[in-house]
Amino acid sequence: MITKEKIIEIVEADEWMMEILHTAKRLNLPEWWIAAGFVRSKVWDELHGFTEQTSIPDIDVIYFDNKELDKSQEKKYESLLFSFMPEVPWSVKNEARMHQRNGLPPYQSSVDAISKFPETATAVGVKVDERVKVVFAAPHGIEDLVQLKVRPTPFFTETKERMIIYQKRVQQKNWKETWGNLSIKL
């Protein structure tokens, strides 16, 4: 069984992932994490025995700064990351403003925002702390992630509208084509 500690070991053993984390840390963003597919895909690759990392459409760097809500600041951070590592598909979002885009009450923190991602297996993040140690966040735990289960977070089960968003997203992602052992709840 894969534990949180094992996930941290897997990330630490991946030079590319560690370079991404160290690069993001250079921005010194408040409450920053690299979230979603960056971690999820690595764990699924490991559980499927893949020797090469699957393609990731973007590297989701999130942070929480309720004093600077201008979207242009996110673009400045993205540009800076691209200047450090131009081959990486960076995406930077301030979760202090993302609730507006999603028509939701304000998030309280980056981890609160992660908890409201669509799938429990995607509601995960990693970062490096001041001691340059990998820190792992999983507000819904890791059971679904390590058991290859795709299901909605409790937040998405609260309304029919969110469940429709979840279902469409899962169908569009077509993860089972890449990771055949997944169990997907629609």
C-alpha positions in Angstrom: 0.0 0.0 0.0 1.2 3.5 -0.9 1.3 5.9 2.1 1.7 9.7 2.2 5.4 9.1 3.1 5.8 6.8 0.0 4.3 9.5 -2.2 6.8 12.0 -0.8 9.6 9.5 -1.5 8.3 9.0 -5.1 8.3 12.8 -5.7 11.7 13.3 -4.1 13.2 10.5 -6.3 12.0 12.3 -9.5 14.6 14.8 -10.5 12.2 16.6 -12.9 9.5 17.0 -10.3 12.0 18.3 -7.7 13.4 20.8 -10.3 9.8 22.0 -10.8 9.2 22.3 -7.1 12.5 24.2 -6.5 11.7 26.5 -9.4 8.2 27.3 -8.1 9.6 27.9 -4.6 11.8 30.7 -6.1 8.7 32.8 -6.4 8.1 32.8 -2.7 4.4 32.8 -3.1 2.1 32.8 -0.1 0.5 29.4 0.6 1.8 28.0 -2.7 1.4 24.4 -3.9 1.8 22.5 -7.1 -1.5 20.7 -7.3 -3.7 18.3 -9.2 -2.3 16.2 -12.1 1.3 16.9 -11.2 1.0 14.6 -8.2 -2.0 12.4 -9.3 -0.4 11.4 -12.6 2.9 10.5 -10.9 1.1 8.2 -8.4 -1.0 6.6 -11.1 2.0 6.1 -13.3 3.8 4.4 -10.4 0.8 2.2 -9.7 0.5 1.2 -13.3 4.2 0.3 -13.5 5.0 2.9 -16.1 8.7 3.5 -16.6 8.2 6.9 -18.3 6.1 9.7 -17.0 2.9 10.4 -18.8 2.4 13.8 -20.4 0.9 16.5 -18.2 -1.0 19.3 -19.9 0.0 21.9 -17.3 1.8 22.4 -14.1 -0.8 23.9 -11.7 1.0 26.3 -9.3 -1.6 27.7 -6.9 -1.2 30.2 -4.1 -3.4 32.3 -1.8 -3.0 36.1 -1.7 -6.1 38.0 -0.8 -4.3 41.3 -0.9 -3.4 41.1 -4.6 -6.3 39.8 -6.7 -5.4 41.2 -10.1 -5.2 38.3 -12.6 -2.3 40.1 -14.3 -0.1 39.3 -11.3 -0.6 35.6 -12.0 0.5 36.1 -15.6 3.7 37.9 -14.3 4.4 34.9 -12.1 3.8 32.5 -15.1 6.2 34.6 -17.2 8.9 34.4 -14.5 8.5 30.6 -14.3 8.7 30.4 -18.1 11.9 32.4 -18.0 13.4 29.8 -15.5 12.0 26.7 -17.3 10.6 27.6 -20.7 9.7 23.9 -21.6 7.3 23.5 -18.7 3.6 24.3 -19.3 3.1 26.5 -16.2 -0.3 27.7 -15.0 -0.4 30.0 -12.0 -3.6 30.8 -10.2 -4.3 32.8 -7.0 -7.0 30.8 -5.2 -8.0 33.9 -3.3 -9.8 35.1 -6.5 -10.7 31.8 -8.1 -14.0 31.5 -6.2 -15.3 34.5 -8.2 -14.6 32.7 -11.5 -16.4 29.6 -10.2 -19.3 31.5 -8.6 -18.6 30.2 -5.1 -18.1 31.6 -1.6 -14.5 32.7 -1.0 -11.9 30.0 -0.3 -10.2 30.3 3.1 -6.8 29.0 1.9 -5.0 27.2 -0.8 -5.7 23.8 0.9 -9.4 24.8 1.2 -9.4 25.4 -2.6 -7.7 22.1 -3.2 -10.5 20.4 -1.2 -13.0 21.8 -3.7 -11.3 20.4 -6.8 -13.7 18.1 -8.7 -12.1 14.6 -7.9 -10.7 13.3 -4.6 -7.7 11.8 -6.5 -6.9 15.2 -8.0 -7.4 17.1 -4.7 -3.7 16.8 -3.8 -0.7 19.1 -3.8 3.0 19.2 -3.0 5.5 21.9 -2.3 8.9 22.2 -0.6 9.1 23.9 2.7 11.8 26.2 4.2 14.0 23.2 5.0 13.5 22.2 1.3 11.6 19.1 2.3 8.6 17.9 0.3 5.3 18.6 2.0 2.1 16.8 0.8 -1.5 18.0 1.1 -4.5 15.7 0.6 -7.6 17.2 2.2 -9.7 14.1 1.3 -6.9 11.7 2.1 -5.0 9.4 -0.3 -7.3 6.3 -0.3 -8.9 7.1 -3.7 -5.7 8.2 -5.2 -3.7 5.1 -4.3 -6.7 2.7 -5.0 -7.1 4.2 -8.5 -10.6 5.4 -7.8 -12.0 8.5 -9.5 -15.0 10.0 -7.7 -16.3 13.5 -6.9 -15.2 15.4 -3.8 -17.9 16.0 -1.3 -18.1 19.6 -2.5 -19.1 18.4 -6.0 -21.7 16.0 -4.7 -23.6 18.9 -3.0 -25.4 20.0 -6.2 -26.6 18.6 -9.4 -24.9 21.4 -11.3 -21.5 20.5 -9.9 -22.0 16.8 -10.5 -22.7 17.6 -14.1 -19.4 19.5 -14.3 -17.6 16.6 -12.6 -19.1 14.1 -15.0 -18.3 16.1 -18.1 -14.8 16.7 -16.9 -14.1 13.0 -16.2 -15.5 12.1 -19.7 -13.4 14.7 -21.4 -10.2 13.7 -19.5 -10.6 10.1 -20.7 -8.1 9.0 -18.1 -9.0 5.3 -18.4 -7.3 5.3 -21.9 -4.0 6.1 -20.2 -4.5 4.4 -16.9 -6.5 1.3 -17.6 -6.8 0.1 -14.0 -8.8 3.2 -12.9 -12.3 2.8 -11.4 -14.4 5.8 -12.4 -17.6 6.8 -10.7 -19.9 8.8 -12.9 
